[in-house]
Amino acid sequence: MIFSHLPLGSLTLMGLTALAVFGAATPAAAKPQSTFTNPLKVHGADPWMTYYHGWYYLGTTTGSNVSLRRARHIADLKTAPDTVVWKDENHDRFQNVWAPEFHLLESGHGLRWYLYYTADDGKNGDQNHRIYVAESAGTDPLGPYTYKAQLQTDPKNAYYAIDATVLKLPNGTLYAIWCGRPSDHGQGLFIARMSNPWTITGERTALEASGFGCQWVREGPVTLLHDGRIFLIYSACSADTADYKLGMLEADLTADLLAPASWKQHPEPVFTRDDAHGIYGPGHNFFFRSPDGKEGWIVYHAKTSTNTTYADRTTRAQPFTWRPDGTPDFGRPLPIDTAIPVPSGEK
């Protein structure tokens, strides 16, 4: 994800989210809290989250549809109902729905919310996973949404592709970044230019990224823009293991982003397990701003055990800061009994 239109110092938010909630609005809490504790969602893998026009929105992988929660206060996301905002009936793309992201982008008819999701036909294991795009009818993040297109991540539609995010540069140029195959790591990171929010143009480029000891899997890319630099945060290792973690690539804002040499590897992981506090496999994150725009926040999932399973991933959120050298400092994943002050400006 990328911070790219709204200022947070020199940080900018690129992808807000869209949700199409059909039905009754989530009731506001009777009394706002000054702190909250994680998790925000017990069954909450691959989270996407934003604050938009007075509401927090949270979406995670469900497997069968795109569901979102919304709440006036971050603590209320724990009990907010999950509302289905998109369910595809086409049998080519109606199963194994993963990792939804929403981005507010300009199209030929003004600003629209674009939903990027991964799905398949339920056949041949996961080989038929591809990335799809739905578009909102207007600027209301609640939708409704209609199917727009498949994101063509390779000319012959031959290769597995998941976890799409969109990078929007200050000049309006769009890039798609995703996890795909084939790769030296089983599945790795790719980038390509976009001519509009649903169309890739030109060749894709593979980006080399370290696994810090894990040979397989580079996925879940998301981006931050800060002081003329692009930080590409990604997840390494298998998501069902305690070693799942975040790594980081960096490029100059004016560099040729399709040239692999433009991207420099940060030498160490930027977010990892903390066995002493029972936090395992933190990864597949997104970023959002506080209601007053003064704080950057990271939302991610983490496991509650060292068991090799996807079933125990929960959604968590905490603030992050910036180091004097201009790189993001995500700190350590906080224990679930930590009282975290609510995002600044929450009312």
Summary of the structure (lengths in Angstrom):
residues: 347
radius of gyration: 18.4
end to end distance: 26.0
largest distance: 54.5
contacts: 1229
relative contact order: 0.16
helix: 3%
strand: 48%
